[in-house]
Amino acid sequence: MKKLAKLVLFLLVAVMILSGCGSSKPTLTVYNWGDYIDEDVISEFEEEFGVRVVYDEFATNEDMYVKINAGGGNYDVAIPSDYMIKRMIDEDLLHTINFDNIPNYKYIDEQFKGLGYDPNNAYSVPYMWGTVGILYNKTMVDDTVDSWKILWNEKYSKQILMLDSQRDSIGITLKMLGYSLNTKNPQELEEAKEALIAQKPLVLAYVGDEVKDKMISGEAALAVVWSGDAVYMMRQNPDLAYTIPDEGSNLWFDAMVIPKTSKNKELAEQFINFMTRTDIAFKNTDYIGYSTPHTEAKGQLEPELLEDEAAYPTIEDLVNSEVFEDLSSSASIYDRIWTEVKAK
Amino acid sequence: MKLKWISYPYIIWMVIFILLPIFLILFYSVTYSTNEGIGFTLEYFQRFFEPIYINVLWRSLKLALTSTGVCLLMGYPMAMILAGKDIKKRNVMVLLFVIPMWMNFLLRTYAWMTLLERNGILNSFLGLLGLSHMDFLYNEGAVILGMVYNFLPFMVLPIYSVLIKIDKSLIEAAGDLGANVPTIFRKVIFPLSLPGVLSGITMVFMPAVTTFVIPRLLGGGQFTLIGNLIEQQFLFVGDWGFGSAVSVIMLLLILISMGIMGKYEKEQEGGGLW
């Protein structure tokens, strides 16, 4: 009997340790891209609303999807991109948003509402938008940079940084070959795979956010980057320039959504409303350098940033560009291509 | 045997965090799930035997064996130097070896990136000497360097702990009987230190063959090792079946190499760390 009592005691202790001590403050868990917010904004929200924010970061959409789909993390708010939002809507992973709780939604530019990934504006509130392009160091590159093909030029062997993100890297390769970056045609994808494998000896590294340090300090000549990161890097190192190749690129939108893992939907809506408040939206835009869909925040930006074509490209720059679409069942072909390219 | 209950927390721990996950990995590696239900498949194991993945396995083994070899070549003399010092100096030197290990392994690996990059400290130094820049980072050499740097203490310490236990009178006796220094090393010291060498090899080889952070940071994501393959399947691709199958193969490899080592160690009558 004594033995049993001891066992029970241990189990109790184990359960107590595992469950942790609860805190009285409500908790909001946010899942965002790495380096994609002005972190002061988080503590401001904590103070104003008397809550605790758990802030987690991911490096690619796939990364985020796998975690949320597996039910990990209890995320209340996530900020994925267009095609991933579509996929999450289709797989019933997102809550519909109650827009009565988000009055600041009115500041979002109409042209960013009702886009293909969320045609009825039911699941998402736009956060940022941008493009993918080539960032190059003018002192190290003497050719004109107007095509993705320069990333396959042997002259720049071991001077090229690629994104460690399957959709982006395969997408620009498809664009280089003259195909759509949403293709499901196995033959076109096979060609893209061969091209990426052929490019591998020229690549210095496949990187994520490290690209910023590397390009600013002149470690490499060319890199595939997202536009906002390009704006940030060009501010730090004036030798850098950003271009969207003529073949076209990817035009993307990141938006705030509430995954079904959320346990406090109302608080999540309050957070989204807070993020869409003019002063906060301005703070974030100013800090991270991406293009904002927020009309008021955009109005407060410095004019030189508004004229910067990296941040706010003209329509002509985007004429060949496409928005990613959800690949549904073809996604596994992309997974496999990327695994094989990396494994080679 | 009255204190048997002390082991309960450990048993609970083992079941939840070791046995259950292993069972789950085995389960995922041989099943597939569709809307109709779950079925048995060996497709994931089959896929692993495609040349591209065998190549990954081969690369992992090659890099891990190389770094284990380098660790042994550097670690053995180091352990002998340590063991030869008097006890005061010896303790200070062992402490110097252990202190860096208290720092987070990730931080130390990041530090190597700053040292090795093109405009890094090492290259600036070469520049000062009038030598041209070299690419240290993002190649196989950098990955091996990272492994050797991180795992060297695991080679030195077991060998050292065996060496200090060797009965000095055996060495004296060998000398009295006319053996010269190389012979003493070959016939007395080295055979007696073999258990330490074996456990050192195991303790370096295991983490080296499974590491995924070092090749990603120092290899620039180009040298996919088996650890990276597993990480990618679980975190980025979401193909748990294939990831589990690779993990099972990894597990088998480790069990086999432990079995081989264990056999030798028994013959040599233990003395290593485990």
Interface residues (C-beta under 8 A of the other chain):
Chain A: K3 K6 L7 F10 L11 V13 A14 T60 E62 D63 Y65 V66 K67 N69 A70 K158 D164 Q166 K200 V203 L204 A205 Y206 V207 K214 S217 G218 E219 S332 D335 W338 T339 E340 K342 A343 K344
Chain B: W5 Y8 P9 I12 I52 Y53 N55 V56 E117 R118 N119 D135 L137 Y138 G219 G220 G221 Q222 T224 N228 L229 Q232 Q233 F234 L235 F236 V237 G238 D239
